[in-house]
Structures are given as structure tokens and as C-alpha cells.
Amino acid sequence: MARPFLTARWSHLINLTYAVDPALLEPHVPAGVTLDVQDGVAFASLVAFDFLETRVYGIGWPGFKNFPELNLRFYVKNGDERGVVFIREYVPQKLVASMASALYNEPYVAAPMGSLVRDDGELVTFELWVELGGRKHHVRATGRHPAWTPPSDSRAHYFKEHEWGWGTDRGGRTLKYRVEHPVWATWPMQSHSLDLDFGALYGPEWAFLADADPVERAFCVGSDVKVFPGEVV
């Protein structure tokens, strides 16, 4: 098995999933995979979390080990393999964004960001913000202890557990990479709030999500993760 390209801990993951028209996503689907559609509906998720103890080929670079990420992703499949494709991913460091773009051609953007965790033993709250377009965009969730693991046939499991990532390299070829982590436990979500402009962050075609309600919400504890080198398929 190949050596992991990246290891880290992904922590306090907010996943807000929305139903979307498949036609909106089809132009972004890499060749060789198909859009994951249920009853004629596709899905996109806003995901906010912390990258912690990040290492690239075992090396942790000071100042680049711990940082937040905010992304918008959707779901694809290839036979029994299910995975995600990213519309855009925000991180605070230009070097991280440049490296991900160079190696995986992932749509990373660097912007001023921050995050905050509050945990009193009963309730846990995670908040992330990104500064873009002259304003701060916020996402926040509060969950209740103890965490539990949703069953494998639940919607929460379906949207949080994906082993594969797909994308397109600069030559237009499809890239595939594997992400390995244990099944995530989730805190029962008590509330969530958004104060962000989807259109400004992800393009005007996504502005409609500001008035949409999530069809599924999950607040995941997270775990150690391994991301393996991509390969052309």
C-alpha cells in the first residue's frame, strides 16, 4: 500500500447537506464517475472543520499544522465506490492552498479564517469564520454529549462516510485518491446557524442555498485521517 501523502486529525466537522438540481452539478463531474442521485435529486454539503497536527509525508511544518477549512462538496460514485468532488475549499494559508492546487488540482482558495471550540462537558460548540468580500462569513453548530455512532443505513452515515475523492488534473484527466479514517461518531445537534453569502463564496449559482434548509445535519467528532497520493484513472 502506498505511503500516505498527508496525515492529520480532522476535528469538529459540521456537515450541512442540501438537495440540489443535478443539472447544477453535472458540469463539475469528472470523467468516468457518475453523479450520486437519489429519486432524481443530487446533494451538496457545506463542511466546516479543523485540520490538526497536519503532516505531509511525516513532516509537520511550523505554522501550517493547525488550521480551519470550509468547503462545498458533492457526491459521486463509480460502481460500489462512493466519494466526493469539491466545488471550492477555503484555508487560511496560501502555501497550503498552493500545494493542494499543484499536487491535486483541488479548488483551494486562501483567505483570512479562524475557528473556536467551546465544550463544557454537556454542550460542545464549534464556530468557523472566513473573511471574503469585505465581510466575515460564519457557520456554527452546537451538539450535546455524549456522542454516538449513527447506524450504517442512516442518512447521517451516508453523507459523512466517503472513502474516495475525485477531481480533474490540469490535463483534464480524472484523479482519484483515498481518504482513510474510522467511522465517525456524532454529537446530537442541538442547533446550527449560518451567516454567510453562498454566492460570494462559491459563485452566484449557489446563492439559492441561503434560503434553503438542510435535508441532513451532522456534527462529527472527527478522528485521525490519512490521505493517500492521487492516481490518474
C-alpha positions in Angstrom: 0.0 0.0 0.0 1.3 3.5 -0.8 2.5 5.7 1.9 0.0 8.4 3.0 0.7 11.8 1.4 -0.9 13.6 4.3 -1.9 12.7 7.9 -3.9 14.9 10.2 -6.7 14.9 12.7 -10.0 16.3 11.4 -12.0 17.7 14.3 -15.4 19.1 15.0 -16.9 18.6 11.5 -20.1 20.4 10.7 -21.9 18.9 7.7 -24.9 20.7 6.3 -26.3 18.8 3.3 -28.7 20.4 0.8 -30.8 18.9 -2.1 -29.8 20.4 -5.4 -30.7 20.0 -9.1 -28.4 17.5 -10.7 -28.0 19.9 -13.7 -26.1 22.3 -11.4 -23.5 19.7 -10.7 -23.1 17.8 -13.9 -20.6 20.2 -15.4 -18.3 19.5 -12.4 -18.4 15.7 -12.5 -15.1 14.2 -13.5 -15.0 11.8 -16.5 -15.5 8.2 -15.6 -17.7 8.7 -12.5 -21.4 9.5 -12.2 -23.4 11.9 -10.0 -24.8 10.2 -7.0 -28.6 10.9 -7.4 -31.5 9.7 -5.2 -35.0 9.9 -6.6 -33.9 12.5 -9.1 -32.2 14.7 -6.5 -28.4 15.3 -6.0 -26.8 16.7 -2.9 -24.2 19.2 -1.9 -22.7 19.7 1.6 -21.2 22.7 3.3 -18.5 21.3 5.6 -16.5 23.2 8.2 -13.8 21.7 10.5 -10.4 22.0 11.9 -7.2 20.4 10.5 -5.0 19.5 13.4 -1.4 18.0 13.6 -1.1 18.1 9.9 1.9 16.3 8.4 3.0 15.9 4.8 5.0 12.7 4.3 5.6 12.7 8.0 6.8 16.3 8.3 4.9 18.9 10.3 5.7 22.4 9.2 5.6 25.0 12.0 2.7 27.4 11.3 1.0 25.0 9.0 -0.1 22.2 11.3 -3.4 23.5 12.7 -5.9 25.5 10.6 -9.6 25.6 9.8 -11.2 24.6 6.4 -14.6 25.4 4.9 -15.6 23.6 1.7 -18.6 22.9 -0.5 -18.7 19.4 -1.9 -21.0 17.0 -3.8 -21.3 13.2 -4.2 -20.3 10.9 -7.0 -19.8 7.2 -7.5 -18.1 4.6 -9.6 -19.7 1.2 -9.2 -19.6 0.5 -5.5 -17.0 3.2 -4.8 -18.6 6.4 -3.4 -16.8 9.7 -2.9 -16.8 13.4 -3.1 -15.9 16.2 -5.5 -15.1 19.7 -4.2 -16.6 22.9 -5.6 -14.2 25.1 -3.6 -12.2 24.8 -0.4 -11.1 27.6 1.9 -8.0 27.5 4.1 -6.1 30.4 5.7 -2.6 29.7 4.4 -1.6 30.5 0.8 1.1 27.7 0.9 -1.5 25.1 1.8 -3.8 26.2 -1.0 -0.9 26.4 -3.5 0.3 22.9 -2.6 -3.1 21.3 -2.8 -3.7 23.0 -6.2 -0.3 22.0 -7.5 -0.5 18.3 -6.4 -4.2 17.5 -6.8 -5.5 20.5 -8.8 -8.0 20.9 -6.0 -10.0 24.2 -5.9 -8.4 25.7 -2.8 -8.6 29.4 -2.0 -6.6 31.1 0.8 -8.5 33.7 2.9 -8.3 35.0 6.4 -10.0 32.4 8.7 -10.5 31.4 12.3 -12.3 28.9 14.4 -13.4 28.5 18.0 -14.4 25.4 20.2 -16.4 25.7 23.4 -17.0 22.5 25.4 -18.4 22.5 28.9 -18.9 18.7 29.2 -22.6 18.9 28.3 -22.7 21.0 25.2 -20.0 21.4 22.5 -20.0 24.3 20.1 -17.8 24.8 17.0 -17.7 28.1 15.1 -15.7 28.8 11.9 -15.4 32.1 10.0 -13.8 33.2 6.8 -13.3 36.8 5.6 -14.1 37.5 2.0 -15.6 40.3 0.0 -15.4 42.8 2.8 -17.3 40.7 5.4 -17.0 37.7 7.7 -18.9 34.6 6.9 -19.8 32.4 9.9 -21.0 28.8 10.4 -21.8 27.4 13.9 -23.1 24.2 15.4 -23.9 23.1 19.0 -24.2 19.5 19.9 -24.9 17.6 23.1 -22.7 15.0 24.8 -22.4 12.0 24.6 -21.5 11.4 21.0 -22.9 8.3 19.3 -22.4 6.5 16.0 -25.3 6.6 13.6 -26.2 3.2 12.0 -24.7 2.4 8.6 -28.2 2.7 6.9 -28.8 6.2 8.1 -28.6 9.4 6.1 -26.0 10.8 8.6 -23.7 7.9 7.8 -24.3 8.2 4.1 -23.2 11.8 3.9 -20.2 11.6 6.4 -18.6 8.4 5.3 -16.8 8.5 1.9 -13.5 6.8 1.2 -12.7 8.4 -2.2 -12.1 11.8 -3.6 -12.3 12.6 -7.3 -11.1 15.5 -9.3 -9.5 16.6 -12.6 -5.9 17.3 -13.2 -4.6 20.2 -15.3 -4.7 18.0 -18.4 -8.3 17.2 -18.0 -7.7 13.6 -16.7 -9.6 12.2 -13.8 -7.8 11.9 -10.5 -8.8 9.6 -7.7 -7.4 9.5 -4.1 -8.3 7.6 -1.0 -9.1 9.0 2.4 -8.9 6.6 5.4 -10.4 7.1 8.8 -12.6 5.2 11.3 -16.3 5.6 11.2 -17.1 8.9 12.9 -19.3 9.4 16.0 -21.6 12.4 16.0 -22.9 14.7 18.7 -26.7 15.1 18.6 -27.0 18.5 17.0 -29.0 21.0 19.2 -28.7 23.9 16.8 -26.9 25.4 13.9 -26.6 28.9 12.4 -25.3 30.4 9.2 -24.3 33.9 8.4 -22.6 33.6 5.0 -23.1 34.5 1.4 -23.0 31.3 -0.7 -22.9 33.3 -3.9 -19.8 35.3 -2.8 -18.0 32.2 -1.5 -18.9 29.6 -4.2 -20.4 31.5 -7.2 -23.7 33.1 -8.0 -25.3 29.8 -9.0 -25.1 28.8 -5.3 -26.8 31.9 -3.9 -30.1 30.0 -3.6 -28.7 27.9 -0.7 -29.1 31.0 1.6 -32.8 30.3 1.6 -32.7 26.5 1.6 -32.9 24.3 4.6 -30.5 21.4 5.0 -32.0 17.9 4.4 -29.4 16.5 6.8 -27.3 17.9 9.5 -24.3 16.2 11.2 -21.8 17.3 13.8 -19.0 14.8 13.8 -16.3 14.3 16.5 -13.7 13.5 13.8 -10.6 11.4 14.0 -7.1 10.9 12.7 -7.1 10.6 8.9 -4.8 9.5 6.1 -4.9 10.9 2.6 -3.1 8.8 0.0 -1.4 10.0 -3.2 -3.8 10.6 -6.1 -3.7 8.5 -9.3 -5.0 9.1 -12.8 -7.9 6.8 -13.7 
